[in-house]
């Protein structure tokens, strides 16, 4: 019976989350998310084979043959192959523009492939392909790519020297402009399976180090919150600062990189960070791409944890518990301790200041200092003061001036609280 009820609640919560656009199924970039697609332009000889090699790599979105790093002549195959341009230092190089998803691969992985699949010690040639158009070159889109390229080049030089090879001649510089090659050059080896495809690799490889497998066994049990992050992600830092650092709820919150999602059943794409997943037994119930502010996060968490329930209605629709409700009966005689926000876990009311008002709602003479906000509530034609949780923004109840000995009476809904014994 419990499993049937859980299924019904989760289904209702998922439906509500989708209705609120918390499920991100479209590939468009969400607001305030770091999209992890980059491009880099690589030249390693004849672009036909290089293009095919990059397209076969996991995480590569597209590879386009083209010309770059030339000046004074047209960026066309006819122009760059003229005899007078064969050794022209201003000739265009045959290159491949690689677009890749850094959530699934890395700049380092691409550049290791680049170095390993041609001979970077040859200047202006690859085997029998002789000329400046065949030079080894890395044209970067940002400083991070350039730093990685220089570091890997230094590492590969050591490996090549140990194997008896000479100095690496690869040029590393920022990309100025890329010119796509003629249509017949694109996907040439797919169109011509027996086409020209020389392999000038040295056979020297970087040491293969298997990435450690992340233990996600804890995420396979019960309700979990998973935040997908990336190393360079300003919106991830903002989500931590604004939301995650203050979160103390009873649903665990974990953080992972894209390489550490093994074993999880996720539907929302992982190409943007942060992405917040709400999991049940390792399966995504709902996900949200992009930064979430406090209000957005707790509304989503409320739907996930509470579903279409009285507690959700009270918390987010300014509802009111029934008098002497079941949760009130459970809470009215607890041992000494603190009542906490059901979603954020923040302390709200201490039993030291609880009293029995006889109204059928939990009553206190004061809240925990700094944890609640009071604001005017003129709904239903009444002039009242609403009490909300500072951490999550959920509705808690109202405060009146008829408490014991002239003190206030905080009339609080039990369904939006949890309790921690002292």
C-alpha positions in Angstrom: 0.0 0.0 0.0 2.9 2.4 0.9 4.6 1.8 -2.5 1.3 2.5 -4.3 0.8 5.8 -2.4 4.5 6.8 -3.1 4.0 6.2 -6.8 0.9 8.3 -6.9 2.6 11.2 -5.0 5.7 11.1 -7.2 3.6 11.0 -10.3 1.6 14.1 -9.1 4.8 15.9 -8.2 6.4 15.2 -11.5 3.3 16.4 -13.4 3.3 19.7 -11.4 7.0 20.2 -12.0 6.6 19.7 -15.7 3.6 22.1 -15.7 5.9 24.7 -14.1 8.5 24.2 -16.8 11.0 22.7 -14.5 11.7 19.9 -16.9 14.2 21.1 -19.6 13.8 18.9 -22.6 14.7 21.4 -25.3 18.3 22.0 -26.4 18.1 25.8 -26.3 20.3 27.4 -23.7 18.5 28.0 -20.4 18.7 31.4 -18.7 21.6 31.8 -16.3 23.3 28.5 -17.3 26.8 27.9 -18.5 26.6 26.1 -21.8 29.5 23.7 -22.2 30.1 23.8 -25.9 33.5 25.0 -27.3 35.2 25.1 -30.6 38.9 24.7 -31.4 40.6 24.7 -34.8 43.3 22.0 -35.5 45.6 21.4 -38.4 47.5 18.1 -38.7 48.0 17.6 -42.5 45.3 16.5 -44.9 42.0 17.5 -43.4 39.9 14.6 -44.8 41.2 11.9 -42.3 41.5 14.4 -39.4 37.9 15.4 -39.8 36.7 11.8 -39.8 38.8 11.1 -36.7 37.4 13.9 -34.7 33.8 13.1 -35.7 34.2 9.6 -34.2 35.2 10.9 -30.8 32.6 10.9 -28.0 31.4 14.4 -27.1 32.3 15.9 -30.5 29.2 17.6 -31.9 30.6 18.6 -35.3 33.8 18.7 -37.3 34.2 20.9 -40.4 37.1 21.0 -42.8 38.4 24.4 -43.7 41.2 26.9 -44.0 42.8 29.2 -41.5 45.9 31.2 -40.6 46.6 32.5 -44.1 46.7 36.0 -45.6 47.1 37.5 -49.0 45.3 34.9 -51.0 41.9 33.3 -51.3 40.9 30.7 -48.8 40.1 28.1 -51.4 41.5 24.7 -52.3 42.4 25.9 -55.8 44.4 28.9 -54.4 46.3 27.2 -51.6 47.5 24.3 -53.8 49.0 26.4 -56.5 52.8 25.7 -56.9 53.8 29.2 -56.1 52.0 28.9 -52.7 53.4 25.5 -51.8 56.0 26.8 -49.3 54.5 30.3 -48.8 54.5 31.0 -45.0 51.3 33.1 -45.5 49.5 30.2 -47.2 46.3 28.9 -45.5 46.6 25.7 -43.5 44.2 22.8 -43.9 42.4 22.6 -40.6 39.3 21.1 -38.9 37.0 23.2 -36.7 35.9 20.9 -33.9 32.8 21.7 -31.9 32.5 19.7 -28.7 30.5 19.3 -25.5 32.8 19.7 -22.5 30.3 17.8 -20.4 31.1 14.7 -22.3 34.7 15.3 -23.4 37.5 17.8 -22.7 39.9 20.0 -24.5 42.6 17.9 -23.1 41.2 14.7 -24.6 40.8 16.4 -28.0 44.4 17.7 -28.0 45.8 14.3 -26.9 44.0 12.9 -30.0 45.5 15.7 -32.1 49.1 15.0 -31.0 48.8 11.2 -31.2 47.3 11.1 -34.7 50.0 12.9 -36.7 53.7 13.6 -36.5 54.0 17.1 -34.9 57.8 17.0 -35.4 57.5 17.6 -39.1 57.5 21.1 -40.4 55.3 22.0 -43.3 54.6 18.4 -44.2 53.0 15.1 -43.2 54.7 12.3 -45.0 54.6 12.8 -48.7 52.2 15.7 -48.3 54.6 18.6 -48.5 53.8 22.3 -48.2 52.8 24.9 -45.7 49.2 24.0 -46.0 50.0 20.8 -44.1 51.7 22.5 -41.1 50.8 21.4 -37.6 48.9 24.1 -35.9 46.5 24.6 -32.9 44.3 27.7 -33.2 42.6 28.4 -29.9 39.4 30.2 -28.9 40.4 31.2 -25.4 43.3 31.3 -23.0 42.3 28.1 -21.2 42.6 26.1 -24.5 46.0 27.7 -25.1 47.3 26.8 -21.6 46.2 23.2 -22.0 47.8 23.0 -25.5 51.1 24.3 -24.2 51.1 21.9 -21.3 50.3 18.9 -23.4 52.8 19.8 -26.0 55.5 19.9 -23.3 54.4 16.5 -21.9 54.3 15.0 -25.4 57.8 16.4 -26.2 59.2 14.4 -23.4 57.5 11.2 -24.6 58.6 11.9 -28.2 62.2 12.5 -27.2 62.3 9.3 -25.3 61.2 7.5 -28.4 63.9 9.1 -30.5 61.9 11.9 -32.2 62.9 15.5 -32.6 61.4 18.8 -31.7 57.7 19.5 -32.0 57.0 22.1 -34.6 53.3 22.6 -33.8 52.3 26.3 -33.7 49.9 27.4 -30.9 48.1 30.7 -31.5 44.7 32.3 -31.2 42.3 31.8 -34.1 41.8 34.9 -36.3 39.3 33.5 -38.8 38.1 30.1 -40.0 36.9 29.5 -43.6 34.9 26.4 -44.3 36.2 24.3 -47.1 34.2 23.6 -50.3 31.2 21.3 -49.9 32.9 18.3 -51.6 35.6 18.4 -48.9 33.1 18.0 -46.1 32.7 14.4 -44.9 34.9 13.4 -47.8 35.8 10.0 -46.5 32.2 9.2 -45.7 31.3 10.0 -49.3 34.5 8.3 -50.6 35.2 5.3 -48.3 38.3 4.3 -50.3 39.6 7.9 -50.4 43.1 9.2 -49.5 43.6 8.9 -45.7 47.3 8.7 -44.7 48.2 7.9 -41.1 51.4 9.8 -40.1 51.0 9.1 -36.3 54.2 8.4 -34.5 52.8 5.6 -32.3 53.8 7.5 -29.2 50.8 8.0 -26.9 50.0 9.7 -23.7 49.8 7.5 -20.7 46.2 6.3 -20.4 44.9 6.8 -16.9 41.4 5.6 -16.2 39.2 8.1 -14.5 38.1 7.0 -11.0 34.5 5.7 -10.9 32.4 7.8 -8.7 30.4 6.0 -6.1 26.8 6.9 -6.6 25.3 4.2 -4.4 23.9 6.8 -1.9 22.0 8.5 -4.8 20.2 5.3 -5.5 18.2 5.3 -2.3 15.1 7.4 -1.6 14.8 11.1 -2.5 17.9 12.9 -3.5 18.9 16.3 -4.9 21.8 16.2 -7.4 23.5 19.4 -8.7 25.5 19.0 -11.9 28.5 21.4 -11.9 31.5 22.1 -14.0 35.0 23.4 -13.1 34.5 26.7 -14.8 30.9 27.7 -14.1 30.0 31.1 -12.6 26.4 30.2 -12.3 27.3 27.1 -10.3 29.2 29.2 -7.8 26.2 31.6 -7.6 23.8 28.7 -6.9 26.0 27.4 -4.1 26.3 30.9 -2.6 22.7 31.9 -2.9 21.0 28.5 -2.2 23.0 25.4 -1.5 25.3 26.8 1.2 22.3 27.6 3.4 20.4 24.4 2.7 19.9 22.1 5.7 16.9 20.0 4.6 16.5 16.3 5.2 16.7 15.4 1.5 20.5 15.0 0.8 22.0 17.4 -1.7 25.0 16.1 -3.7 27.3 17.6 -6.4 28.8 15.9 -9.4 30.7 16.7 -12.6 29.4 15.3 -15.8 31.9 12.4 -15.6 30.4 11.3 -12.3 26.9 10.4 -13.3 27.4 6.7 -13.7 24.4 4.5 -12.8 21.9 7.3 -12.7 18.8 7.4 -14.9 18.7 11.0 -16.1 16.5 12.6 -18.8 17.4 16.2 -18.7 20.4 17.0 -20.9 23.7 17.6 -19.2 25.3 20.2 -21.6 24.6 23.2 -19.3 25.4 23.8 -15.7 24.2 24.0 -13.1 21.5 21.4 -13.7 19.5 20.4 -10.7 18.0 16.9 -10.6 15.4 15.6 -8.3 15.9 11.9 -7.9 13.9 9.0 -6.5 16.0 5.8 -6.1 18.5 7.0 -8.7 15.9 8.0 -11.3 15.1 11.5 -12.3 11.7 12.7 -11.3 12.3 16.3 -12.6 15.2 18.4 -13.6 16.0 22.1 -14.2 18.8 23.4 -16.4 20.3 26.7 -15.2 20.6 28.8 -12.1 17.7 28.7 -9.7 17.1 31.4 -7.1 15.9 30.6 -3.6 12.2 31.0 -4.5 12.5 28.8 -7.6 14.5 26.1 -5.9 12.2 25.7 -2.9 9.0 25.8 -5.1 10.6 22.9 -7.0 11.7 21.1 -3.9 8.2 21.6 -2.4 6.6 19.9 -5.3 9.2 17.1 -5.2 9.0 16.4 -1.5 5.4 17.3 -0.7 3.6 16.6 -4.0 0.0 17.7 -4.3 -0.7 17.7 -0.6 -2.1 19.9 2.2 1.4 20.8 3.3 2.3 22.1 -0.3 -1.0 24.1 -0.4 -0.2 25.7 3.0 3.4 26.4 2.2 2.9 28.0 -1.2 -0.7 29.1 -1.4 -1.0 30.7 2.0 -3.2 27.9 3.1 -4.2 27.0 6.7 -4.1 23.7 8.5 -7.4 22.3 9.8 -7.8 22.9 13.5 -6.4 20.1 15.6 -5.0 18.4 12.5 -3.0 15.2 12.8 0.4 16.9 12.6 -0.7 19.3 15.3 -1.6 16.4 17.6 1.9 14.9 16.9 3.7 18.1 17.7 1.8 19.6 20.6 3.6 17.5 23.2 7.1 16.9 21.8 10.1 16.8 24.1 12.4 19.9 24.2 13.8 20.9 20.8 13.4 23.0 17.7 10.7 23.1 15.0 12.4 23.5 11.6 11.4 24.5 8.1 10.2 21.4 6.4 12.1 22.2 3.2 15.2 24.1 4.1 15.8 22.6 7.6 16.3 26.1 9.1 15.4 26.4 12.8 12.1 28.4 13.2 10.5 27.9 16.6 11.9 26.7 19.9 9.8 24.6 22.4 10.9 27.1 25.1 8.5 29.5 23.7 5.6 27.2 22.9 2.3 27.4 24.7 -1.1 25.8 24.4 -3.4 28.5 23.1 -6.4 26.1 22.8 -6.9 27.2 19.2 -5.9 24.0 17.5 -2.7 25.4 16.0 0.8 25.4 17.3 1.4 28.6 19.2 4.7 30.4 20.2 5.5 33.7 21.8 8.5 34.3 19.5 10.4 32.7 16.6 14.1 31.9 16.4 15.8 35.2 15.9 16.5 36.1 12.2 14.8 33.1 10.7 11.4 34.5 9.9 10.0 37.5 8.0 6.7 39.3 8.9 4.7 41.2 6.3 1.2 42.7 6.0 -1.6 40.3 4.8 -4.9 41.9 3.8 -6.4 38.9 2.2 -10.0 37.9 2.8 -10.8 41.4 4.0 -8.7 41.0 7.1 -5.7 43.0 8.4 -3.2 40.4 9.6 0.5 39.9 9.8 1.9 36.9 7.8 4.9 35.0 9.0 7.1 33.4 6.4 10.4 31.4 6.5 13.4 33.6 5.6 15.3 30.7 4.2 12.7 29.1 1.9 10.0 31.8 1.6 7.2 29.4 2.6 4.1 30.5 4.4 4.1 29.6 8.1 1.1 31.3 9.6 0.2 34.6 11.2 1.2 36.5 14.4 -1.4 38.1 16.6 -1.2 40.3 19.7 -3.2 38.1 22.0 -0.5 35.9 23.5 0.1 35.3 27.3 1.0 38.2 29.4 0.8 40.7 26.6 3.2 38.8 24.4 2.6 38.0 20.7 0.9 34.7 19.6 2.6 33.1 16.6 -0.1 30.9 15.2 1.8 28.4 13.0 0.8 25.6 10.7 2.2 22.2 11.8 2.2 20.6 8.3 5.1 22.9 7.1 7.3 22.0 10.1 9.7 19.2 11.1 11.0 18.7 14.6 14.4 18.0 16.0 14.8 17.1 19.7 17.4 19.0 21.6 
